């Protein structure tokens, strides 16, 4: 039985991985290319202002008062606090820390077990897979929990003991950061079953206690049992099929995930890697989830290398050599230098595909207060600017028929457009320039353009809508 490894060991390899991960999230403006960042910030501001987690919809006029809870409330207050403290640079730093810790945990676990070159290749492929979904949203803030949790479970299995109870307590934070905590519980159950089959006795009982405490910790959320079951129910929602990140992985062009799968096939073909059946099943399940829903590629990127780490280490064992004394302090200082540079450099955000800044500025305040028909990707920014929206990125709140109708609006269905503006008594609309929706509104009787630029188009009624 191998000696227990140190989960948070500050090795040169782990520190270098932290620096690379932090640099990606700290300096790539693409992390803000998502409309949901805006409404998550608004939710965090609301929670701070009201000292409570919302229990009903507070952002739309279409479903105002409908039961809804900010199940990622802990991530949202972290985002709002970072933004209040440092603006976009502060938000960059928050996500830089999250990705840095994730990269360091995975790379550290691989580097302790594997030779340098194989560990580097696996770490780079994993980080590349994560980079594809690197956005300023709660799922990235949950990645350190996923990495630490999986590494802790795998270490415990190697020691022949149950995971430490502090790891179960960490589930309390994870369950309030993001719905991926459900995967963590499922993974603990799977590895607990592995322990029960291979070891039985006290180790199996200790795993059962650990899992029970973890489930109790996950129940401590604003919704209790409903919050625990939310990730499962989310997967069953038919409206997810209309959202790009929930679509199957697309291999019509090369992606890091494709290269990772090809790399797995090549390594297995050598016959050198011997993965236990139970771990192979878990990794196959991760591949299936990632093929089914592109957003799950990040789960695969973090968890799969850690689950395979013992087998990878047996195939390409580490050749530990003493590093120069100066290397560790230099690498430890590098992340600090990166974060300081991020604070010193300006980080502004202007007009982009999810931020119709100029268009909204041309909408009079009185008109903003009236019902709007908006593009799905504009909902987050409008919410952040205090506009009650028609729709936004909270897919879990909207019924399937409402989402299907929004798809018809996006396709420029003239009948759906006329019926929707009439039903909701919309006084103005905002859609991307050149979109089918904007073209349909150009042809809709009783409507005309108020403003248009290269990004967005505002339409208003020729006459105010009749009293409701």
Secondary structure, DSSP 8 states (H G I E B T S, - for coil): ------TT---HHHHHHHHHHHHHHHH-GGGG--THHHHHHHHHHHHHHHTS--SB--SBSSSTT-B---TTHHHHHHHHHHHHHHHHHHHHHHHHHHHHHHHHHHHHHHHHHB-HHHHHHHHHHHHHHHHTT--SSHHHHTHHHHHHHHHHHHHHHHHTS---HHHHHHHHHHHHH-TTHHHHHHHHHHHHHHHHHHT-HHHHHHHHHHHHHHHHHHT-STTTHHHHHHHHHHHT-GGGGGSGGGS----SS--HHHHHHHHHHHHHHHT-----HHHHHHHHHHHHHHHH-GGGHHHHHHHHHHHHHHHHHHHSB-------HHHHHHHHHHHHHHHHHHHHS------BTTB-HHHHHTS-HHHHTS-EEE-GGGHHHHHHTT--BS--S-GGGS-HHHHHHHHHHHTT-HHHHHHHHHHTT-SEEEEETT-HHHHHHHHSTTEEEEEE-SSEEEEEESS-----
